Amino acid sequence: MLESGNLHYVQTSTVLSQGFTIEERGRDLYAAAERLDLEGIVAKRKADSYGPSTVWYKIKNRAYTQAEGRWELAQERVRMIL
């Protein structure tokens, strides 16, 4: 893992993911995700390190309006890759 300020770069297989730290403002971040009609947010415990054994929590936006058809789209992309 590389760290730069509040940004964290995590190597997962061949994909490099970028994340950031929000301390004590998780509810505000979730509210922003709702306003932007995002699917949700992911989080981990502050005390947990970044790594293959890290437990991540996916907090879904129940009001997300773009969910319909997403599963089928993902399945089609997998078929195209294989």
C-alpha positions as CSV (number, residue, x, y, z in Angstrom):
1,M,0.0,0.0,0.0
2,L,1.2,3.5,-0.8
3,E,-0.1,6.4,1.3
4,S,-0.2,10.1,0.3
5,G,-2.0,12.3,2.8
6,N,-5.6,11.0,3.1
7,L,-5.3,9.0,-0.2
8,H,-4.5,5.3,-0.1
9,Y,-3.5,3.3,-3.1
10,V,-4.1,-0.4,-2.7
11,Q,-2.8,-3.1,-5.0
12,T,-5.4,-5.8,-5.6
13,S,-4.2,-8.3,-8.1
14,T,-3.5,-6.3,-11.2
15,V,-5.8,-3.4,-10.3
16,L,-4.7,-0.3,-8.4
17,S,-7.6,1.2,-6.4
18,Q,-7.6,4.7,-5.0
19,G,-9.4,5.5,-1.8
20,F,-9.4,8.2,0.8
21,T,-9.9,8.6,4.5
22,I,-13.0,10.2,6.1
23,E,-12.7,10.2,9.9
24,E,-15.8,11.0,12.0
25,R,-17.7,12.1,8.9
26,G,-19.1,8.8,7.7
27,R,-22.7,9.9,7.9
28,D,-21.9,13.0,5.9
29,L,-20.2,10.9,3.3
30,Y,-23.2,8.6,3.1
31,A,-25.5,11.5,2.8
32,A,-23.4,12.9,-0.1
33,A,-23.6,9.4,-1.8
34,E,-27.4,9.6,-1.5
35,R,-27.6,13.1,-2.9
36,L,-25.4,12.0,-5.9
37,D,-27.5,8.9,-6.4
38,L,-24.4,6.6,-5.9
39,E,-24.8,2.9,-5.1
40,G,-23.3,3.4,-1.7
41,I,-20.0,3.6,0.1
42,V,-17.4,1.0,1.3
43,A,-15.6,1.3,4.7
44,K,-13.3,-0.5,7.0
45,R,-12.5,-0.1,10.6
46,K,-9.8,2.5,11.2
47,A,-7.7,0.1,13.3
48,D,-7.6,-2.5,10.5
49,S,-4.7,-2.4,8.1
50,Y,-5.0,-2.6,4.3
51,G,-4.4,-6.0,2.9
52,P,-5.9,-9.2,1.6
53,S,-7.5,-10.1,5.0
54,T,-9.0,-6.7,5.5
55,V,-12.8,-6.8,6.2
56,W,-14.7,-4.2,4.1
57,Y,-18.2,-3.1,4.7
58,K,-20.5,-2.1,1.8
59,I,-23.1,0.3,2.9
60,K,-25.8,0.5,0.2
61,N,-27.9,3.5,-0.7
62,R,-31.5,2.1,-0.5
63,A,-32.7,5.0,-2.7
64,Y,-30.2,4.2,-5.5
65,T,-32.2,4.5,-8.7
66,Q,-29.8,3.0,-11.2
67,A,-29.7,-0.6,-9.8
68,E,-32.2,-2.1,-12.3
69,G,-30.4,-3.9,-15.1
70,R,-26.9,-3.6,-13.5
71,W,-26.6,-7.3,-12.8
72,E,-27.4,-8.2,-16.4
73,L,-24.9,-5.6,-17.6
74,A,-22.2,-7.0,-15.4
75,Q,-22.9,-10.5,-16.6
76,E,-22.7,-9.4,-20.2
77,R,-19.3,-7.8,-19.6
78,V,-18.0,-11.0,-18.0
79,R,-19.2,-13.1,-21.0
80,M,-17.4,-10.6,-23.3
81,I,-14.1,-11.1,-21.4
82,L,-14.3,-14.8,-21.4
